[in-house]
Amino acid sequence: MAVSTAPVTVGWYLNPVEARIAKSQLENKGIPAFLHSINHSSLFWPITLALGGIQLQVPPSAVDRAKEVLEIEEPDQDEDLVLCPNCKSEDTRTYEASWRISMVSTHVLGIPLPFRRQRRHCENCGNTWKSY
């Protein structure tokens, strides 16, 4: 059986800047990386959605190491203690606005909206606010 040498996708991005940062993180650790569809996103952003986003790809031999680096380099925002501004409860969680709204807006109305708007929700009082 032949060993596949095709690149493997280890990350998916809509924002070209985030994709380039992730690629740089891998290259700084000595892992060769390639951004598939990066030029399409720069030319016409809505086509990025149709192509499946910007794919961060690495050789098959570097997949495990690349995933480790990307996990280490991306801090989990939920680790920070955030109090509810309404009731001062610690029982809050982060969520992102629906990507479906962004897709409908982009394809039906022709207005591209980012879907990574992070908000926080208090489980105690039900308050919702923007997370910065």
Contacts in CASP RR format, 6 or more apart in sequence:
PFRMAT RR
TARGET T0000
AUTHOR 0000-0000-0000
METHOD contacts of the structure
MODEL  1
MAVSTAPVTVGWYLNPVEARIAKSQLENKGIPAFLHSINHSSLFWPITLA
LGGIQLQVPPSAVDRAKEVLEIEEPDQDEDLVLCPNCKSEDTRTYEASWR
ISMVSTHVLGIPLPFRRQRRHCENCGNTWKSY
3 60 0 8 1.000
4 60 0 8 1.000
5 59 0 8 1.000
5 60 0 8 1.000
6 60 0 8 1.000
7 34 0 8 1.000
7 36 0 8 1.000
7 57 0 8 1.000
7 58 0 8 1.000
7 59 0 8 1.000
7 60 0 8 1.000
8 57 0 8 1.000
8 58 0 8 1.000
8 59 0 8 1.000
8 60 0 8 1.000
8 63 0 8 1.000
9 36 0 8 1.000
9 55 0 8 1.000
9 56 0 8 1.000
9 57 0 8 1.000
10 56 0 8 1.000
10 57 0 8 1.000
10 58 0 8 1.000
10 63 0 8 1.000
10 66 0 8 1.000
10 67 0 8 1.000
10 70 0 8 1.000
11 22 0 8 1.000
11 55 0 8 1.000
11 56 0 8 1.000
11 70 0 8 1.000
12 52 0 8 1.000
12 53 0 8 1.000
12 54 0 8 1.000
12 55 0 8 1.000
12 56 0 8 1.000
13 19 0 8 1.000
13 22 0 8 1.000
13 53 0 8 1.000
13 54 0 8 1.000
13 56 0 8 1.000
14 41 0 8 1.000
14 48 0 8 1.000
14 49 0 8 1.000
14 53 0 8 1.000
14 54 0 8 1.000
14 114 0 8 1.000
14 115 0 8 1.000
14 116 0 8 1.000
15 114 0 8 1.000
15 116 0 8 1.000
16 38 0 8 1.000
16 41 0 8 1.000
16 42 0 8 1.000
16 54 0 8 1.000
19 35 0 8 1.000
19 38 0 8 1.000
19 41 0 8 1.000
19 54 0 8 1.000
19 56 0 8 1.000
20 35 0 8 1.000
20 38 0 8 1.000
22 33 0 8 1.000
22 56 0 8 1.000
22 70 0 8 1.000
22 73 0 8 1.000
23 33 0 8 1.000
23 34 0 8 1.000
23 35 0 8 1.000
23 56 0 8 1.000
25 69 0 8 1.000
25 70 0 8 1.000
25 73 0 8 1.000
26 32 0 8 1.000
26 33 0 8 1.000
26 56 0 8 1.000
26 58 0 8 1.000
26 66 0 8 1.000
26 69 0 8 1.000
26 70 0 8 1.000
27 33 0 8 1.000
29 65 0 8 1.000
29 69 0 8 1.000
31 58 0 8 1.000
31 62 0 8 1.000
31 65 0 8 1.000
31 66 0 8 1.000
31 69 0 8 1.000
32 58 0 8 1.000
32 59 0 8 1.000
32 62 0 8 1.000
33 56 0 8 1.000
33 57 0 8 1.000
33 58 0 8 1.000
33 66 0 8 1.000
34 56 0 8 1.000
34 57 0 8 1.000
34 58 0 8 1.000
35 54 0 8 1.000
35 55 0 8 1.000
35 56 0 8 1.000
35 57 0 8 1.000
36 54 0 8 1.000
36 55 0 8 1.000
36 56 0 8 1.000
36 57 0 8 1.000
37 48 0 8 1.000
37 51 0 8 1.000
37 52 0 8 1.000
37 53 0 8 1.000
37 54 0 8 1.000
37 55 0 8 1.000
38 54 0 8 1.000
40 47 0 8 1.000
40 48 0 8 1.000
40 51 0 8 1.000
41 47 0 8 1.000
41 48 0 8 1.000
41 53 0 8 1.000
41 54 0 8 1.000
45 112 0 8 1.000
46 106 0 8 1.000
46 107 0 8 1.000
46 110 0 8 1.000
46 112 0 8 1.000
48 54 0 8 1.000
49 103 0 8 1.000
49 106 0 8 1.000
49 107 0 8 1.000
58 66 0 8 1.000
77 94 0 8 1.000
77 118 0 8 1.000
77 131 0 8 1.000
78 93 0 8 1.000
78 94 0 8 1.000
81 90 0 8 1.000
82 90 0 8 1.000
82 92 0 8 1.000
82 120 0 8 1.000
82 131 0 8 1.000
83 89 0 8 1.000
83 90 0 8 1.000
83 92 0 8 1.000
84 91 0 8 1.000
84 92 0 8 1.000
84 120 0 8 1.000
84 122 0 8 1.000
84 124 0 8 1.000
84 125 0 8 1.000
84 127 0 8 1.000
85 127 0 8 1.000
85 129 0 8 1.000
86 122 0 8 1.000
86 125 0 8 1.000
86 127 0 8 1.000
87 122 0 8 1.000
87 124 0 8 1.000
87 125 0 8 1.000
87 127 0 8 1.000
89 122 0 8 1.000
89 123 0 8 1.000
89 124 0 8 1.000
89 125 0 8 1.000
91 122 0 8 1.000
91 123 0 8 1.000
91 124 0 8 1.000
92 120 0 8 1.000
92 121 0 8 1.000
92 122 0 8 1.000
92 123 0 8 1.000
93 120 0 8 1.000
93 121 0 8 1.000
93 123 0 8 1.000
94 118 0 8 1.000
94 119 0 8 1.000
94 120 0 8 1.000
94 131 0 8 1.000
95 118 0 8 1.000
95 119 0 8 1.000
95 120 0 8 1.000
95 121 0 8 1.000
96 115 0 8 1.000
96 116 0 8 1.000
96 117 0 8 1.000
96 118 0 8 1.000
96 119 0 8 1.000
97 115 0 8 1.000
97 116 0 8 1.000
97 117 0 8 1.000
97 119 0 8 1.000
98 115 0 8 1.000
99 115 0 8 1.000
101 113 0 8 1.000
101 115 0 8 1.000
102 112 0 8 1.000
102 113 0 8 1.000
102 114 0 8 1.000
102 115 0 8 1.000
103 115 0 8 1.000
105 111 0 8 1.000
105 112 0 8 1.000
105 113 0 8 1.000
106 112 0 8 1.000
106 113 0 8 1.000
117 130 0 8 1.000
118 130 0 8 1.000
118 131 0 8 1.000
119 128 0 8 1.000
119 129 0 8 1.000
119 130 0 8 1.000
119 131 0 8 1.000
120 128 0 8 1.000
120 129 0 8 1.000
120 130 0 8 1.000
120 131 0 8 1.000
121 127 0 8 1.000
121 128 0 8 1.000
122 128 0 8 1.000
END
